[in-house]
């Protein structure tokens, strides 16, 4: 049994075949899927999917750093806080800092990140971190807000070994997706030195499809391809990787039966 800890099932890319895509995921052994929130705009379809598949599909709530806009971020965060009060969500995410698309909003991205971490601690929920060209900025805030209750996932981890150990020290799992199958992904150069109990699997579908689908639409059904690569790195079976990563994901997100 696999857990996809980060999949945008509500994305427009799945509008024409969403049910078929989910059936393929279930057939491939992906039995639990967790959707990150990006903004208020994603909430309605998240709710619909959760109601259709209450034992399989779960929701996070948070404001994605790319949606932290000068004119709307405060009202968006009001929505996030209101939703977290409902108890319907298994994590606060995806949240963090993105300096690839817009460096001008760094100050309000940092503030939004701090506020949402505070809520995660308050509601005793894990966080799901989006970090793009911003490792130093993200780590600075995580260190500043270090707390026994603060834990989560470094989504789509693409950092160095040193950054991996720093994330683990901060009680973060490394979210491993399609990048691990890329020839230039570099993760396979050091992951074998990190205990696989520090990893969870994810697709980030519809983005970052693993080899041999690189450049095409990603799907949750491709999780076994990521597990296959990790099995090669750790000299384990795919089943062992599935068991280890799924146990970690279920425990972290509070989805244990």
N, C-alpha and C positions, 0 to 999 in steps of 0.2 A: 504494500500500500504506500502510495506517495502522497505528499502534501505539496501543493504549489502555494508558496507563501506570499506570492506577489503576482497577480494577474488582473489586467484591466478588462474584465469580461464585458463591461458596458461600452467598450470602445466602438466607434462607428465602423471600424474595420470588420466587426462581427455582425453588423446589422442584418445581413442577408442570410446568414447560416449559423446563428448563435446556438440554437438547440442542437444542431448537428455537430458543431464544434465541441460542445459540452459532452455529448454522447461519446465522441471519440476520446475525450480526456478520461471519462469514466472507464471506458473499455481498456485504456492503456494502464489502468491501475491508479490513476490520480483520483482519489476519493474525497479529498478535501481541498478546497480552493479558497484563498483569501484575497479579497479585493481591497486595494488601497483607495482612499478618497483623494481627489485632486482639488475639488472645489465644490461648492453647493450644486453646481450643474450636474455632477455625477450621482447625486444622492438618490434621485427618484428611481433610476434604473437599477442601482444597487439594491434598493429595497425590493423591487420586483423580483430580481434574481434570487435574493435571500428567501423570499416567501415561496418561490417555486421549488427551491432545493434547500430547505432549512437544515438538512443533515449533511449537506455537502458544501454549501457556499456561505462564507462568512464575510463580515465587513469591518473595515477600519474607518476611522473618521479623523480627518485632518485637512490642513490647507497646504497643498504642494507649493514649494518655494517659487515656482514659475508663475503661480497665480497670486503671489503677494504683490498686489498692485497698489500704487499710491492712493487711488481714489476708492478702493473697495476692501482693502485687507482687514480693516477693523470690523466692518459689517460681516465679512466672511468668517472671522474668528468668533463673532457672536453666535453665528450659526453652528460652528464647530462645538462651542461650549454647550449650547443648548442640546445638541445631539448627544454629546458625551453623558449628559445627565440622564439620558434615557436608559443607559445600560445595555444597549443593543450591539455594542461594538467590542471587538476583541483586541484592538490596538489603536494607538494614536498615530496616524500616518496617511499618506506619506508626507513627512515633514523634513525640513533641513535647509540647505543652502545650495543654490545653483548659480555659479558665476560664469557659466558658459554662454547663456543667452543674454543676461542683463546684469552688469556689474553695478549699475546706478542704484539698484534697489537693495544693496547689501545691508544697509542699516536697518531697514524695516524687515528684511528677511531674517536678520539676526534676532530682532525683537519678537517676531512671530514664532521663531524656533524656540526661544526661551519660554514664551507664554505656553506653548503647546507641551513642552517638556514638563512644565510645572503642573499642567493638568494631568499628564500621564502619571506623575508621582501621586497627585491628589487622588486619582481614581484607580491607582494601582494597576495600570495597564502598560504593556510594553510599547515602545515606539518603533517606527519604521522609518529609517533615515534615507533621504535622497541627498546624495553628495556628488556634485559634479564640478570639478576644478575648484574644490573648496575644502580639501581635507584639513588644512590648518585652521580654517575658520570654524568648521564643525567640531573638531577636537577641542578647540579653545572653549567653546560653550559647554560641551559635554564634561570637560574637566571642571569648569566653573560650577556646574550644577550636579556634580557627582553625588549620588545618593544610593543607599542600599536598595531602594525600590526601583531605581532607574536601570532598565534593561531593554533589550530590543534586538533589532536586526539592522545591520549596515547593508541596505538594499543594493543589489548589483555591485558587490564589492570589486573594485578594480585597482586597489592600492598596492603598496609594497608590502613585503613581509613585516617590516617594522611597524607599518600602519595597521596591519592585521593584528599583531600582538597588542598594540595600543587599544584597538577596538575591543578585543577580547578582555583586556584588563578593565575596560569600562562596562563589562557585562553585556557586550553585544555579540550576537552571532553574525557570521559572515553569510550574506545572501549570495549563493552561487547559482549563476544562470548560464545562458548560452555563451558568454564570453570565455568560459573555461575551455570551450571546444575550439576557440579560434587559435590559429598558429601564432598570432602576435599577442595573444591574451596575457601571457607571462605568468598567470596564476599557477600553472603547472610546474613552474620552476621552484616553488617553495611550499605549496599546499601540503605536500607529503610530510612536512615537519610540524604540521598543525593537526592536533587531534580532530578527527571528523565529528566529534561531539560538539565542536564549535561551529558547525555548518548547518545551514538549512537550504533547501532547494527552492528555486523560483524560476519563472519564465520571463516576467515583465511583459507578457503577451499583451498586445500584438508586436512588441518591439524585440530586437536582439535575438532573433531566432538562432538556435544552435546549428552547427554543421550537421547534416548537409543542406539545411534550409536557410543558411545565412543569406540575408538580403531579401528574404521573403517574409510573409506574415508569420509571426510566431504564434504558437498555440500551446495551451496547457498540456495537450497530449504529448508534447515533446520532452516533458520532464524526464522520461526514462533515458533519453539521449545524454542528458546532463549527468544522470546517475551513472551511466555507462562510462563516461569519461572519468568521473571520480573513482569508480571501481578500478580503472586502469592505474590511476595515480596512487591509490592506496593498496593495490594488490588485494582487493577484496572482491566479493561477488556483488552484483547489482542488488541482490536481495538484502545483503548486509548494509549496503549504503542506504537503501530504502528504509530499513528498520531504524538505523541510527538517526538519520535526518528527520524521519517522521516523528520519532519519539521526542526529539528536541523541539520540533515545531509544535506538536500538540501540547507539550508542557508549557512552552513559552507563551503561546496564545490562549492557554486555558481551554483547550478543546478536547481534553481527555474525557473518554466516556466514563 
